[in-house]
Amino acid sequence: MNHPENEDEYGEPREAPHPIEEEQLALADEDERLPWLESEDDYEDNRGVDMRIVGLAVVGLLVVAALLVGGWWLARDDGESGDVVADGSTIEAPATPYKQRPDDPGGSEVAGTGDTAYEVAEGQSRRGRIAESDDGTPRPSIDREQAGAASASGGEDEGEDQPAPANAVYVQIGAYTSRADADSAWGEAVRRYEVLSGKSHRVAQGTVNGATVYRLQAITGDRASGEATCRAIRDNGGDCYLRN
């Protein structure tokens, strides 16, 4: 059943809408659109934050956190293994000596251990001496004169066993406390040093610092021969020096 536009369903006249109410209804219709009347494009625009962006942000935060943790771990290891920084504290000294000679040091005893070489410590050079033979022959001493030794002892009193040439030069190869030891050492020296074979020798007695010494000396014809003889002895590990 159709009704006139100016009447309602009960046949009563309709009221004309107020102009202001019509304007408000029109604005309401434009601003408040019903969701089921919106298009699919409009719905996608208002869907919200893209989940891909959220995922990337989470991954980035995890990477940053891993880097921070790794840096802290490396810094901690470097601090533990690095040099110890002095903090100014003192270490209490032990009550007992920190160095003690062991009762049994072990090992083999090296010849000359504990000997004191004063002249070497003062920068002087000392050559080797003839070693003691296996038959018990005493080891000779070259008995080098030091500054002031002769004057302090009142000089030396040397006695020659046999006449020597006027230009003779003596090659001293040892000094002993007795004449017998000096004579015995000559035979040992001839066997050890070939250059002494065929040469004459003498045992010269002298006094040094109040002590009597017997110097064993090979006799050479001149200084050149004496230097050659002494050089040959030194080349074979011995010691000697020239006396006029």
TIKOL-853658 format. One record per residue (C-alpha): residue number from 1; x, y, z. Coordinates in nm, 3 decimals, always signed. Layout:
<dotors>
{n=NUM, u=X, v=Y, w=Z}
...
</dotors>
This chain:
<dotors>
{n=1, u=+0.000, v=+0.000, w=+0.000}
{n=2, u=+0.151, v=+0.325, w=-0.109}
{n=3, u=+0.121, v=+0.645, w=+0.093}
{n=4, u=+0.160, v=+0.996, w=-0.029}
{n=5, u=+0.504, v=+1.149, w=+0.032}
{n=6, u=+0.357, v=+1.407, w=+0.267}
{n=7, u=+0.184, v=+1.143, w=+0.486}
{n=8, u=+0.328, v=+0.872, w=+0.707}
{n=9, u=+0.212, v=+0.513, w=+0.727}
{n=10, u=-0.075, v=+0.611, w=+0.954}
{n=11, u=-0.209, v=+0.869, w=+0.713}
{n=12, u=-0.101, v=+1.167, w=+0.915}
{n=13, u=+0.079, v=+1.452, w=+0.747}
{n=14, u=+0.461, v=+1.444, w=+0.765}
{n=15, u=+0.651, v=+1.729, w=+0.921}
{n=16, u=+0.882, v=+1.915, w=+0.692}
{n=17, u=+1.246, v=+1.863, w=+0.797}
{n=18, u=+1.426, v=+2.160, w=+0.942}
{n=19, u=+1.705, v=+2.294, w=+0.722}
{n=20, u=+1.966, v=+2.266, w=+1.001}
{n=21, u=+1.875, v=+1.904, w=+1.072}
{n=22, u=+1.907, v=+1.820, w=+0.705}
{n=23, u=+2.258, v=+1.972, w=+0.700}
{n=24, u=+2.366, v=+1.772, w=+1.010}
{n=25, u=+2.233, v=+1.450, w=+0.862}
{n=26, u=+2.424, v=+1.516, w=+0.545}
{n=27, u=+2.749, v=+1.576, w=+0.736}
{n=28, u=+2.694, v=+1.266, w=+0.947}
{n=29, u=+2.645, v=+1.058, w=+0.636}
{n=30, u=+2.971, v=+1.184, w=+0.487}
{n=31, u=+3.190, v=+1.144, w=+0.803}
{n=32, u=+3.048, v=+0.824, w=+0.948}
{n=33, u=+3.043, v=+0.571, w=+0.676}
{n=34, u=+2.925, v=+0.226, w=+0.766}
{n=35, u=+3.196, v=-0.043, w=+0.737}
{n=36, u=+2.988, v=-0.273, w=+0.524}
{n=37, u=+2.938, v=+0.004, w=+0.276}
{n=38, u=+3.315, v=+0.075, w=+0.236}
{n=39, u=+3.507, v=-0.057, w=-0.062}
{n=40, u=+3.786, v=-0.313, w=-0.037}
{n=41, u=+4.054, v=-0.052, w=-0.117}
{n=42, u=+3.946, v=+0.168, w=+0.170}
{n=43, u=+3.953, v=-0.129, w=+0.404}
{n=44, u=+4.312, v=-0.220, w=+0.308}
{n=45, u=+4.429, v=+0.140, w=+0.370}
{n=46, u=+4.298, v=+0.129, w=+0.726}
{n=47, u=+4.419, v=-0.226, w=+0.797}
{n=48, u=+4.711, v=-0.113, w=+1.033}
{n=49, u=+5.093, v=-0.162, w=+1.061}
{n=50, u=+5.263, v=-0.392, w=+0.813}
{n=51, u=+5.392, v=-0.704, w=+0.993}
{n=52, u=+5.696, v=-0.720, w=+0.771}
{n=53, u=+5.821, v=-0.393, w=+0.917}
{n=54, u=+5.765, v=-0.526, w=+1.267}
{n=55, u=+5.962, v=-0.841, w=+1.184}
{n=56, u=+6.255, v=-0.644, w=+1.043}
{n=57, u=+6.261, v=-0.424, w=+1.351}
{n=58, u=+6.272, v=-0.727, w=+1.580}
{n=59, u=+6.555, v=-0.885, w=+1.381}
{n=60, u=+6.752, v=-0.559, w=+1.393}
{n=61, u=+6.714, v=-0.538, w=+1.769}
{n=62, u=+6.838, v=-0.895, w=+1.806}
{n=63, u=+7.146, v=-0.822, w=+1.593}
{n=64, u=+7.229, v=-0.512, w=+1.797}
{n=65, u=+7.187, v=-0.706, w=+2.120}
{n=66, u=+7.417, v=-0.983, w=+1.993}
{n=67, u=+7.686, v=-0.729, w=+1.901}
{n=68, u=+7.667, v=-0.566, w=+2.242}
{n=69, u=+7.693, v=-0.899, w=+2.423}
{n=70, u=+7.988, v=-1.009, w=+2.206}
{n=71, u=+8.175, v=-0.683, w=+2.266}
{n=72, u=+8.125, v=-0.710, w=+2.640}
{n=73, u=+8.252, v=-1.070, w=+2.638}
{n=74, u=+8.568, v=-0.980, w=+2.444}
{n=75, u=+8.637, v=-0.682, w=+2.667}
{n=76, u=+8.604, v=-0.899, w=+2.975}
{n=77, u=+8.851, v=-1.159, w=+2.840}
{n=78, u=+9.105, v=-0.889, w=+2.750}
{n=79, u=+9.080, v=-0.744, w=+3.098}
{n=80, u=+9.143, v=-1.080, w=+3.263}
{n=81, u=+9.442, v=-1.180, w=+3.044}
{n=82, u=+9.609, v=-0.837, w=+3.023}
{n=83, u=+9.888, v=-0.694, w=+3.232}
{n=84, u=+9.817, v=-0.648, w=+3.597}
{n=85, u=+9.786, v=-0.283, w=+3.685}
{n=86, u=+9.982, v=-0.180, w=+3.993}
{n=87, u=+9.753, v=-0.070, w=+4.271}
{n=88, u=+10.023, v=+0.051, w=+4.510}
{n=89, u=+9.983, v=-0.236, w=+4.753}
{n=90, u=+10.285, v=-0.400, w=+4.919}
{n=91, u=+10.376, v=-0.767, w=+4.936}
{n=92, u=+10.470, v=-0.897, w=+5.275}
{n=93, u=+10.822, v=-1.037, w=+5.281}
{n=94, u=+10.862, v=-1.398, w=+5.395}
{n=95, u=+11.010, v=-1.461, w=+5.736}
{n=96, u=+11.277, v=-1.696, w=+5.598}
{n=97, u=+11.555, v=-1.599, w=+5.351}
{n=98, u=+11.431, v=-1.609, w=+4.994}
{n=99, u=+11.763, v=-1.756, w=+4.875}
{n=100, u=+11.916, v=-2.056, w=+5.046}
{n=101, u=+12.199, v=-2.282, w=+4.939}
{n=102, u=+12.060, v=-2.635, w=+4.897}
{n=103, u=+12.209, v=-2.912, w=+5.106}
{n=104, u=+12.259, v=-3.125, w=+4.795}
{n=105, u=+12.291, v=-2.904, w=+4.485}
{n=106, u=+12.352, v=-3.203, w=+4.259}
{n=107, u=+12.529, v=-3.198, w=+3.926}
{n=108, u=+12.900, v=-3.228, w=+3.859}
{n=109, u=+13.164, v=-3.002, w=+4.006}
{n=110, u=+13.342, v=-2.800, w=+3.737}
{n=111, u=+13.713, v=-2.745, w=+3.782}
{n=112, u=+13.783, v=-2.396, w=+3.910}
{n=113, u=+13.439, v=-2.342, w=+4.064}
{n=114, u=+13.460, v=-2.086, w=+4.342}
{n=115, u=+13.806, v=-1.960, w=+4.241}
{n=116, u=+13.856, v=-1.585, w=+4.241}
{n=117, u=+14.037, v=-1.417, w=+3.953}
{n=118, u=+14.113, v=-1.070, w=+4.081}
{n=119, u=+14.336, v=-0.971, w=+3.790}
{n=120, u=+14.080, v=-1.074, w=+3.530}
{n=121, u=+13.810, v=-0.882, w=+3.716}
{n=122, u=+14.030, v=-0.574, w=+3.697}
{n=123, u=+14.061, v=-0.605, w=+3.318}
{n=124, u=+14.399, v=-0.779, w=+3.295}
{n=125, u=+14.457, v=-1.067, w=+3.055}
{n=126, u=+14.600, v=-1.394, w=+3.186}
{n=127, u=+14.722, v=-1.675, w=+2.963}
{n=128, u=+14.699, v=-2.043, w=+3.046}
{n=129, u=+14.964, v=-2.237, w=+3.232}
{n=130, u=+15.113, v=-2.581, w=+3.184}
{n=131, u=+14.876, v=-2.833, w=+3.338}
{n=132, u=+14.992, v=-3.073, w=+3.606}
{n=133, u=+15.102, v=-3.405, w=+3.459}
{n=134, u=+14.950, v=-3.738, w=+3.551}
{n=135, u=+15.265, v=-3.849, w=+3.737}
{n=136, u=+15.222, v=-3.581, w=+4.002}
{n=137, u=+15.470, v=-3.325, w=+3.866}
{n=138, u=+15.381, v=-2.991, w=+4.027}
{n=139, u=+15.213, v=-2.740, w=+3.802}
{n=140, u=+15.449, v=-2.452, w=+3.720}
{n=141, u=+15.384, v=-2.086, w=+3.771}
{n=142, u=+15.506, v=-1.829, w=+3.520}
{n=143, u=+15.566, v=-1.587, w=+3.808}
{n=144, u=+15.515, v=-1.266, w=+3.613}
{n=145, u=+15.658, v=-0.971, w=+3.797}
{n=146, u=+15.411, v=-0.700, w=+3.889}
{n=147, u=+15.478, v=-0.333, w=+3.937}
{n=148, u=+15.668, v=-0.264, w=+4.258}
{n=149, u=+15.723, v=-0.632, w=+4.343}
{n=150, u=+16.099, v=-0.621, w=+4.294}
{n=151, u=+16.146, v=-0.301, w=+4.491}
{n=152, u=+15.928, v=-0.427, w=+4.776}
{n=153, u=+16.132, v=-0.746, w=+4.808}
{n=154, u=+16.468, v=-0.575, w=+4.778}
{n=155, u=+16.531, v=-0.704, w=+4.425}
{n=156, u=+16.598, v=-1.054, w=+4.292}
{n=157, u=+16.900, v=-1.276, w=+4.331}
{n=158, u=+16.926, v=-1.495, w=+4.026}
{n=159, u=+17.196, v=-1.757, w=+3.987}
{n=160, u=+17.266, v=-1.917, w=+3.651}
{n=161, u=+17.337, v=-2.290, w=+3.638}
{n=162, u=+17.556, v=-2.258, w=+3.330}
{n=163, u=+17.712, v=-1.978, w=+3.124}
{n=164, u=+17.493, v=-1.841, w=+2.846}
{n=165, u=+17.570, v=-1.645, w=+2.529}
{n=166, u=+17.610, v=-1.272, w=+2.567}
{n=167, u=+17.299, v=-1.198, w=+2.356}
{n=168, u=+17.095, v=-1.485, w=+2.500}
{n=169, u=+16.722, v=-1.440, w=+2.557}
{n=170, u=+16.550, v=-1.664, w=+2.811}
{n=171, u=+16.201, v=-1.803, w=+2.757}
{n=172, u=+16.051, v=-1.859, w=+3.100}
{n=173, u=+15.797, v=-2.140, w=+3.101}
{n=174, u=+15.740, v=-2.189, w=+3.474}
{n=175, u=+15.834, v=-2.103, w=+3.832}
{n=176, u=+15.854, v=-2.356, w=+4.115}
{n=177, u=+15.915, v=-2.366, w=+4.486}
{n=178, u=+16.209, v=-2.608, w=+4.458}
{n=179, u=+16.492, v=-2.673, w=+4.212}
{n=180, u=+16.403, v=-3.042, w=+4.187}
{n=181, u=+16.053, v=-2.958, w=+4.073}
{n=182, u=+16.191, v=-2.721, w=+3.810}
{n=183, u=+16.434, v=-2.983, w=+3.673}
{n=184, u=+16.157, v=-3.242, w=+3.656}
{n=185, u=+15.926, v=-2.999, w=+3.477}
{n=186, u=+16.181, v=-2.941, w=+3.199}
{n=187, u=+16.158, v=-3.301, w=+3.080}
{n=188, u=+15.778, v=-3.276, w=+3.078}
{n=189, u=+15.793, v=-2.949, w=+2.882}
{n=190, u=+16.028, v=-3.097, w=+2.618}
{n=191, u=+15.788, v=-3.386, w=+2.564}
{n=192, u=+15.491, v=-3.151, w=+2.535}
{n=193, u=+15.641, v=-2.872, w=+2.323}
{n=194, u=+15.843, v=-2.987, w=+2.023}
{n=195, u=+16.001, v=-2.644, w=+1.985}
{n=196, u=+16.203, v=-2.702, w=+2.306}
{n=197, u=+16.368, v=-3.016, w=+2.172}
{n=198, u=+16.745, v=-2.964, w=+2.143}
{n=199, u=+16.747, v=-2.640, w=+2.341}
{n=200, u=+16.938, v=-2.582, w=+2.663}
{n=201, u=+16.771, v=-2.457, w=+2.977}
{n=202, u=+16.855, v=-2.309, w=+3.311}
{n=203, u=+16.694, v=-2.290, w=+3.656}
{n=204, u=+16.733, v=-1.938, w=+3.793}
{n=205, u=+16.682, v=-1.880, w=+4.163}
{n=206, u=+16.521, v=-1.559, w=+4.275}
{n=207, u=+16.337, v=-1.396, w=+4.561}
{n=208, u=+16.001, v=-1.230, w=+4.516}
{n=209, u=+15.812, v=-1.076, w=+4.808}
{n=210, u=+16.032, v=-1.266, w=+5.051}
{n=211, u=+15.971, v=-1.606, w=+4.889}
{n=212, u=+16.231, v=-1.808, w=+4.700}
{n=213, u=+16.132, v=-1.920, w=+4.352}
{n=214, u=+16.308, v=-2.132, w=+4.090}
{n=215, u=+16.240, v=-2.017, w=+3.737}
{n=216, u=+16.260, v=-2.268, w=+3.456}
{n=217, u=+16.385, v=-2.096, w=+3.141}
{n=218, u=+16.477, v=-2.216, w=+2.792}
{n=219, u=+16.786, v=-2.051, w=+2.640}
{n=220, u=+16.762, v=-1.899, w=+2.291}
{n=221, u=+17.030, v=-1.721, w=+2.088}
{n=222, u=+16.849, v=-1.390, w=+2.028}
{n=223, u=+16.518, v=-1.212, w=+2.078}
{n=224, u=+16.371, v=-1.324, w=+1.746}
{n=225, u=+16.438, v=-1.687, w=+1.832}
{n=226, u=+16.295, v=-1.635, w=+2.179}
{n=227, u=+15.975, v=-1.479, w=+2.042}
{n=228, u=+15.931, v=-1.766, w=+1.795}
{n=229, u=+15.981, v=-2.023, w=+2.072}
{n=230, u=+15.732, v=-1.850, w=+2.303}
{n=231, u=+15.477, v=-1.817, w=+2.022}
{n=232, u=+15.500, v=-2.191, w=+1.948}
{n=233, u=+15.445, v=-2.272, w=+2.317}
{n=234, u=+15.137, v=-2.049, w=+2.333}
{n=235, u=+14.997, v=-2.201, w=+2.015}
{n=236, u=+15.004, v=-2.539, w=+2.193}
{n=237, u=+14.814, v=-2.410, w=+2.497}
{n=238, u=+15.110, v=-2.315, w=+2.716}
{n=239, u=+15.230, v=-1.987, w=+2.862}
{n=240, u=+15.564, v=-1.811, w=+2.863}
{n=241, u=+15.737, v=-1.476, w=+2.849}
{n=242, u=+16.081, v=-1.345, w=+2.763}
{n=243, u=+16.356, v=-1.242, w=+3.003}
{n=244, u=+16.686, v=-1.084, w=+2.903}
</dotors>
